[in-house]
Amino acid sequence: MAVTTVELLDRLVAFDTTSRDSNVPLIDYVEPLLSERGVTSHRVWSEDRKHVNLWATIGPDTPGGVVLSGHTDCVPVDGQPWTADPFELTEVGDRLIGRGTSDMKSFIASALAAVDGWLAMDLVRPIHLALSYDEEVGGAGARLLVSDMAAAGLRPEYCIIGEPTSMQVVTANKGIETFVATVTGTESHSSLAPRAVNAVEYGARLVTALSDLARQRTSDGPFDEGFDLPHATIHTGVFHGGTALNIVPRLCEFEFEYRYLPNEDAAELRATVDRLAAEVMAMMPDEGDVGIIVEKRCDLPSINTPLDSPAVLAAAKLTPVSGTGKVAYGTEAGLFRDALNAPSVICGPGAIAAAHKPDEYVEVDQLQMCDDFMVALGKSLAS
């Protein structure tokens, strides 16, 4: 029996797939939907088997076709003032509210709802569904997923990553690298503060240096005016240090990120960050284990797909939204491009402005546009 996109979205939203939690129950729901229609799925597990990727092929086992990629995890709702249950799809006017509706369970629901139609179309080139975990915390799942798909011999013509773009074809996203910096000083009674090494103080110096670098990029570039923020951004989001006011803190830890343009060298930017850390560390007394360690947590590569790429030309025919765009947020597009040697674009329902917020939503007409997109895709791959 055919299932509608809204029905599927309602079911997918009900699974709390916050990245820190397991997404296995959602995959346990999706896999039988496919197997009931004769579609074989492949699971790719995390090492601890708490999370799992899934990929499946609709149509012939031949080279070419397209990969449709969606991540199953979502961000936390902790502390957010939701007016509705975030894990229950709620219709308010022309909006469907729920965690993941925009980012990005609507795309997954639309693709799953299209399977029956694709199977009836006598596809001559395949559609590969790829569902990943942990995109929101660095893309660890997608790395395993694309490696497994490549090892299985998949050679798609192009890939579509269904992040929210209001159904416009997006050809570029910034790359992102995230870091944790650990600053080690020496403890003492605060009355003897000048004799100790205050880790919070030196951590703050490095945060300030990173902020200065961010301002320099804002004023001097390089620039790409296709992005809403046409320059690299550097941001510190978490800062911890100290235990009590009357103890000079020995440890300080903070997390920061940078998002860089596709034409920038990420290694060069990292070298600049390391230089700033070294300059701050040079101010610290040379004693014991005093120092600063900067470790990379995760990264997602940028993409900049040419406008004459098969991915852009094909996707543009499937959506009524004209033109192309570029986005500042990171996606798994670069991972699919690199592993499968296939050009990638980003196109999906919903708006990034609605994502990660309380009362996250997707508009009903966006779902319809995505459903029409899926039908047009099947027709483009059918005899």
N, C-alpha and C positions, 0 to 999 in steps of 0.2 A: 504494500500500500504506500502510495506516495506521501511524503511528509513535507510540509511547507517550511520555508525559511524561518518564519516567525516561531513555529512550533519547535524547530531545532534550536533556535537561538534561546528560547525559553529554557530548554533542557540544558544547553551548554552553560548558560549563566548560572544555573543552579549548582554547578560544581565549583566549589571554592578552590581555584587553582592558583592561588597566590604562590609566587615562586618558591617560598620557603616550605610550602606544603606539597604533597604528592599530586600529580596530574593523572595518576593511573586510573582512578574511577572514571574520568572523562574518556580516556582511551578505551576502557572496558565497555563504555557505551557506544563509542563510534565504530569500533571494529566489527561487532555483530551487524550493525546497520549495513556495512559494506559486504560482509560475508553472505548475508541474506540475499544479496543481489548478485552473488557469484564473483565478487571482487576480493582477491586475495591481498591481505595486508602483511606488512613486515614490521616487526617491533625492533627498536634499537634502544637498549636499556642504558641507564646511567650505571656507574660502577656499583653504587649502593642499592640499586634497583628500587629506589624511591620515586624515580621519574622515568618516563619512557617516551621516545619518539615513535611515530607511525608513518609509514609511507605505503602507498597503494597505487596501482596502475589501472586505469579504465581505458579499454581499447586494446589494440594489437601490441604485441611485444616486438616493437620495431624502433629503430632510432628516430629522432625527431620528436615532434610534439612539444608539449609545454609542461612545465612544473608550476603548480599552484601551491604556494607556501604560506602557512599561517602558524603563529606560535600560540600554544594553548594556555600559557601562564598569564597571570595578570598581576598588577601591583596591589599592595595592601590597602585596606580601607580603614586601618587603625586611626582613630582620632578625627576622622573626617565627618562633617555634619550632614550625613545623608538624610533625606526626607522620606526615603523608601528603603525597604530591605535590599541591600546591594546584590544579594544572590537570589533575587526573585524578579523576573522581568515584569516591569510595571509600565503600562501605557498611560502617558499624560499628553493629551492633545496629539500632535503628530510625532511625538518622541517616544522611544522605547528606552526606559531607564534600567540600568543594571551594570555591575562591574564587568568590564570586558566587552560591552556592546559596541563601543567604538574601536577599542584596541584589544583584540581584533577578532572576537568570536563571531561577529556578523559575517565576515568574509568566509570563515570556516562553515558557518551554517548555510550560506548561500551555495557554496561548492558542494556540500553534502546533499542539499536539496536538488541539485542539478544532476546527480548521478543517474537517476532513472531516465531522464531525458537523454543524457549522453549515451547510455547503453542502447537506447532505441534508435540512435542516429547512424549506426554502422560506421564508427570512426575508422579512418584509415591511418591516422596518426594518434599516438596516445596522449592522455592527460594523466599526469602523475600528481597525486595529492601528497603533500608533505607537511606533517604536523609536528612541531618541535616543542621542547620544554626549555625553560630558563632563559628565554630571550631577554626578559626584563633585568636579568642580573648578569648579562655578558655573553649570552649565546653559546653556552657550553653544550647544550643539547643539539643545536644545529650543526656544530662541528662534527659530532658523531654521526648525525643523520646524513649529512652530505657525503661523508666518507663512505658510509654503507651504500648509499645510492650509486656513487661512482664505482665502487667495487663490484656492484651488481651489473655494471655495464650501461647504465642509463646515459644517453647522449641526447638530451633535449635540444630543440632549436633555440628556446629561450625560456626564461623563468619570470613569473609574476609573483611578487611578494605583496600580500594583501593588507598592508598597513593602511590606516585611514588617510586617504588623500581626497575625499569628497569625489571619488571616481575619476579624478584627473590622472593622467599618466605622468608619473614622476621619474625623471631620468637620472637624478643625482641625489645622494645623501652625504652628509658630512661623516667622516670617520670619528670614532670616539675611543679614547683610552682612559681607564680609571686607575687610580693609585691610592695606596695608603702610605702615609709618612709616619714613621715612628721616631720621636725625638727623645733621647736619653740624657738626663742631667744628673745631678746629685741632690740628695735630700738633706735638709737641716731644719732646725727650729727657725721660724720666720724672723725671730729677733736677730738672727745671724745670717739673714738673706744674702748679703754681699759675698759671703764666704762659700755659698753654694752655687750650683748651676741650675737655673730655673728653666726646666724643659718647656713650660708653657710660654715663657717669654721668647725663647728661640723658635718655637713652633709658630708663634704669632709673627715673628720676623719673616719666616718663610711664606706664610699665608699672604703677608703684605707684598712680598716680592712677586708672588704669583699674581696678585691683583694688579700690580704695576705692569706685569707682562700682558695681562688681559687688556688693560687700558692702552698699552702700546699697540697691540694688534687692532684695537678698535679705531685708533687714530691713523695708523700707518699701513695697515693691511699686512699681507696682500688681501685683495678683495675679489669677490665674485658676486656681482649684483643680482644674479639669479636667485640667491638665497635671501630670505627675509632678514637675516643677520648676515651681511656679506663678508664676514671675517671670522677667524677662529675665535672661540670663546674658552675661557679658563674659569673654573668655578670650584670653590671649596664648599662642601655641603654638610660635613660632619666634623666636629672638633671635640675632643675629650682630653682632660688633663687634670692632675691634682687630686688630692683626697680630702684636704682640710685647709682652711685659710691660714692656719698657723704652721703649716708644713710647706717648705719650699718643694714644689713638685719635681719628682725624679723622672716621670714619664709623661709624655704627651703624644696623642695619636690623632691624626686627622685624615679625612678622605677628600680627594679632589679629582677633577676630570679636566680633560680638554677635548674640544670638538674642532676638528680641523677640516679645511677645504680639500676637495679631491686633488687639487694641483699642488698641495703642500706635502712636504716630506715629514712624515710622522717621526722618523728617527731623528731628524734635525730638531724638531720641537722637543722631543725627549731629552736630547743633549742640552738644550737650553735650560730645561727644568733641572737636570742634574747639576749644571753649572751654578744655578741659583742656590740649590741645596748645599753645594760645596762652599759657596761664598758665605752662607749663614753659618755653616759648621766651622769655618775658619775663624769666626768670632768667638767660638766656644773655647774655654780652657782645655788644654790637652792633658786630660787626666782620666784614668780608668776607662770605662766603656762609654764615656760621653761621646755623643755623635748623632747623626741623622741617617736613617735608612729609608729610601723611597723604593717601594715595591709595586710593580704593576699588578692590578687585580684582574682586569679583563680588557678586551678590545673588540671592536667591530670595524672592519675596513670600510672605507668610503667607496662609492661608485660614481661614475660619470659616463653613463652610456651614451654613445653618439646618437644624434637624432636620426641618422640613416640606418641605425641598427635594426635587424629583423625584430627584435623585441619591441622597439618603439613603434615601428611601422605596423606591426601586427596588433599590438594593444590599442593603438589609436583608432583602429577600425572597429573596436568592440565597445567603446564608450561614447556617449553623446557629448561629453565634456571636451571642449576644444583646447588645443595648446598643451604644453608640457610645463612641468614645474620642477623645483628643487627643494629639498627639505633639510632642516638642521638636525633632525633626530636620527639616531642610528637605527639600522635595520640589518637583517640577515642577508640582504641581497648580495653583498660582496662575498659572503661565504659560499653561496650557491654558484655565483659567477666563477669563482676560483676553482672549486672542486669539480664542477660539471663542465667547465669550459664553455659556458653559455651566457650570452648577454642577459642582463636582468633589469627589470623595471619594477616600480612600486605603484600599485593601484588597488584601492579598496574603498569600501563604504565608510562613512563617518568622517569626522574632523578631528585632527590631532588636538585642537583646542578643547575638545570635550573629553579627552582621555586623561586618566590619572587623577581626576577630580571627583568630588562628591557629586552624586547624581549624574554620573557618566551616562551618555545617551547616544543613540543613533536615530536619525530621522527615518520615518517609514519610507519616504520616497527614495532614500539612499539604498535601502534594501531592494526596492523594485529595480533601481538602476543596476545594482549588482546582479540580481537575478537575470535581467535582460543581457547583461555582459556575459554571464555563464552560458546562456543559450546561444548567443552569437559565437562564443568561443567554440562550442561543440560543433556548430554548423561549419566553422572555418576549418575544422579538422576531419570533417566527414566526407564521404564520397559524394 
